[in-house]
């Protein structure tokens, strides 16, 4: 049987189990996110002024806009990538939403903050902690996403693994954002992406092998 014929046969079978696979992904990622949340609450938890920041600081809330606008499209892509007939094409541009929003935040920050304060806001106070915590909190949802993808039949194992890494980092970054006291978009733009790059690379590496069929 030719590869194209095999993909068509798998796609036909996948239509009959599309809902179970989607449910498996949702449950697995939900469990992974829950495990990360438990670890987060047990080790650090939200910042002490969380309620005040959430009600008064646009910069604080904007961090969640940035992280969730990447995590949600990544989840939708992972659901599609679990199918052998899914065409990535232009849908990868969904992942550009978060960087675009972050760029808007950076421009507004540069316009509202004196130039002599830019460096301090960009470096912040928690750079090393940020680079460490986001990958660590990503591990549970990352493993869950790979498990769920393995239950499907990704036609692009490397891409599927990479997007699974982005999804896991998006979940972790959302949790960490509630703890981080550095709210400037300049800080978010410099330090948060490091965790995303690490998890994306790890996802691509593992996915290319583990998700192959």
C-alpha positions as CSV (number, residue, x, y, z in Angstrom):
1,X,0.0,0.0,0.0
2,X,1.3,3.4,-0.9
3,X,1.9,6.1,1.7
4,X,-0.9,8.3,0.3
5,X,-3.3,5.4,0.3
6,X,-2.4,4.6,3.9
7,X,-3.0,8.2,5.0
8,X,-6.4,8.2,3.3
9,X,-7.3,4.9,5.0
10,X,-6.2,6.2,8.4
11,X,-8.1,9.5,7.8
12,X,-11.2,7.5,7.1
13,X,-10.8,5.6,10.3
14,X,-10.0,8.7,12.2
15,X,-13.3,10.3,11.3
16,X,-15.1,7.6,13.2
17,X,-13.0,8.2,16.3
18,X,-12.5,11.9,15.9
19,X,-14.5,12.8,19.1
20,X,-12.7,10.1,21.3
21,X,-9.3,11.4,20.1
22,X,-10.4,15.0,20.8
23,X,-11.7,14.0,24.2
24,X,-8.5,12.1,24.9
25,X,-6.5,15.3,24.1
26,X,-8.7,17.5,26.2
27,X,-8.6,15.1,29.2
28,X,-4.9,14.4,28.9
29,X,-3.9,18.1,28.6
30,X,-6.4,19.0,31.4
31,X,-4.8,16.4,33.7
32,X,-1.3,17.6,32.8
33,X,-2.3,21.2,33.4
34,X,-3.9,20.2,36.8
35,X,-0.6,18.5,37.8
36,X,1.3,21.6,37.0
37,X,-1.2,23.7,38.9
38,X,-0.8,21.5,42.0
39,X,3.0,21.7,41.7
40,X,2.7,25.5,41.3
41,X,0.5,26.0,44.3
42,X,2.6,23.7,46.4
43,X,5.9,25.5,45.6
44,X,5.2,29.1,44.9
45,X,1.6,30.1,44.3
46,X,0.2,33.4,43.0
47,X,1.9,36.6,44.1
48,X,0.8,38.1,47.4
49,X,-0.9,41.1,45.7
50,X,-2.6,39.0,43.0
51,X,-6.1,40.4,43.7
52,X,-4.9,44.0,43.7
53,X,-2.8,43.5,40.6
54,X,-5.7,41.8,38.7
55,X,-8.0,44.7,39.5
56,X,-5.6,47.6,38.9
57,X,-2.8,46.7,36.6
58,X,-3.3,46.4,32.9
59,X,0.2,45.2,32.4
60,X,-0.4,42.3,34.8
61,X,-3.6,41.2,33.0
62,X,-1.9,41.6,29.6
63,X,0.6,38.9,30.5
64,X,-2.3,36.4,30.5
65,X,-3.6,37.7,27.2
66,X,-0.2,37.0,25.7
67,X,0.2,33.5,27.2
68,X,-3.4,32.3,26.6
69,X,-3.4,33.7,23.0
70,X,-0.6,31.2,22.4
71,X,-1.8,28.3,24.5
72,X,-5.3,28.2,23.0
73,X,-4.3,28.2,19.3
74,X,-1.6,25.6,20.1
75,X,-4.3,23.3,21.6
76,X,-6.5,23.7,18.6
77,X,-3.5,22.9,16.4
78,X,-2.6,19.9,18.4
79,X,-6.1,18.5,18.0
80,X,-5.8,18.9,14.3
81,X,-2.3,17.5,14.1
82,X,-3.4,14.3,15.8
83,X,-5.1,13.4,12.5
84,X,-3.1,12.0,9.5
85,X,-5.0,14.1,7.0
86,X,-4.6,17.5,8.7
87,X,-3.0,20.1,6.5
88,X,-1.0,22.6,8.6
89,X,-0.8,25.2,5.8
90,X,-1.9,28.7,6.9
91,X,-3.2,27.5,10.3
92,X,0.3,27.8,11.8
93,X,-0.2,31.5,11.6
94,X,-2.6,31.1,14.5
95,X,0.6,31.0,16.6
96,X,1.6,34.5,15.4
97,X,-1.3,36.0,17.4
98,X,0.6,36.1,20.7
99,X,3.8,37.6,19.4
100,X,1.7,40.2,17.6
101,X,-0.1,41.1,20.8
102,X,3.2,41.2,22.7
103,X,4.7,43.5,20.1
104,X,1.7,45.9,20.6
105,X,2.4,45.8,24.3
106,X,6.0,46.6,23.8
107,X,5.3,49.6,21.6
108,X,2.8,50.9,24.2
109,X,5.3,50.3,27.0
110,X,8.1,52.2,25.1
111,X,5.7,55.1,24.5
112,X,4.6,55.3,28.2
113,X,7.9,54.7,30.0
114,X,10.9,57.0,30.0
115,X,13.8,55.6,28.0
116,X,16.1,55.5,31.0
117,X,13.7,53.0,32.6
118,X,13.5,50.6,29.6
119,X,16.6,48.6,30.6
120,X,15.5,48.1,34.2
121,X,12.0,47.0,33.1
122,X,13.4,44.6,30.6
123,X,15.9,42.9,33.0
124,X,13.4,42.8,35.9
125,X,14.0,40.9,39.1
126,X,13.1,37.3,38.3
127,X,14.9,36.5,35.0
128,X,16.7,33.3,36.2
129,X,13.6,32.1,38.0
130,X,11.4,32.7,35.0
131,X,13.8,30.7,32.7
132,X,13.8,27.8,35.1
133,X,10.2,27.6,36.2
134,X,8.4,27.8,32.9
135,X,10.2,24.7,31.5
136,X,9.7,22.8,34.7
137,X,6.0,23.6,34.9
138,X,5.7,22.5,31.2
139,X,6.8,18.9,31.8
140,X,3.4,17.5,32.9
141,X,1.3,19.0,30.2
142,X,4.1,18.2,27.7
143,X,4.1,14.5,28.6
144,X,0.2,14.5,28.5
145,X,0.2,16.2,25.0
146,X,2.6,13.6,23.6
147,X,0.6,10.8,25.1
148,X,-2.6,12.1,23.5
149,X,-0.9,12.7,20.2
150,X,0.4,9.1,20.2
151,X,-3.2,8.0,20.4
152,X,-3.8,9.6,17.1
153,X,-1.8,9.4,13.9
154,X,0.1,12.6,13.2
155,X,1.3,13.0,9.7
156,X,3.9,15.5,10.8
157,X,5.4,14.0,14.0
158,X,8.0,16.8,14.3
159,X,5.5,19.6,13.9
160,X,3.0,17.9,16.2
161,X,5.7,17.5,18.9
162,X,6.8,21.1,18.5
163,X,3.3,22.5,18.8
164,X,2.8,20.2,21.8
165,X,5.8,21.8,23.4
166,X,4.4,25.3,22.7
167,X,1.1,24.3,24.2
168,X,2.8,23.0,27.4
169,X,4.9,26.2,27.7
170,X,1.8,28.3,27.2
171,X,0.1,26.5,30.1
172,X,3.2,26.9,32.3
173,X,3.7,30.5,31.4
174,X,0.1,31.3,32.3
175,X,0.6,29.8,35.7
176,X,4.0,31.5,36.2
177,X,2.5,34.9,35.1
178,X,0.3,34.9,38.2
179,X,3.4,34.6,40.4
180,X,5.8,36.9,38.5
181,X,6.0,40.5,39.8
182,X,7.7,41.7,36.6
183,X,4.7,42.8,34.5
184,X,6.4,44.9,31.8
185,X,5.9,43.6,28.3
186,X,9.7,44.2,27.9
187,X,10.4,41.6,30.5
188,X,7.9,39.2,29.0
189,X,9.3,39.6,25.6
190,X,12.9,38.9,26.7
191,X,12.6,36.1,29.2
192,X,9.3,34.2,28.7
193,X,10.2,33.1,25.1
194,X,13.3,31.2,26.4
195,X,11.1,28.6,28.0
196,X,8.9,28.4,24.8
197,X,12.0,27.8,22.6
198,X,13.3,25.1,24.9
199,X,10.0,23.2,25.0
200,X,9.4,23.7,21.2
201,X,12.8,22.2,20.4
202,X,12.3,19.4,22.9
203,X,8.9,18.7,21.4
204,X,10.2,18.6,17.9
205,X,13.1,16.3,18.9
206,X,11.0,13.8,20.9
207,X,8.0,14.1,18.5
208,X,10.1,13.2,15.5
209,X,10.8,9.8,17.1
210,X,8.0,9.0,19.5
211,X,5.1,10.1,17.3
212,X,6.4,8.4,14.1
213,X,4.2,5.6,12.7
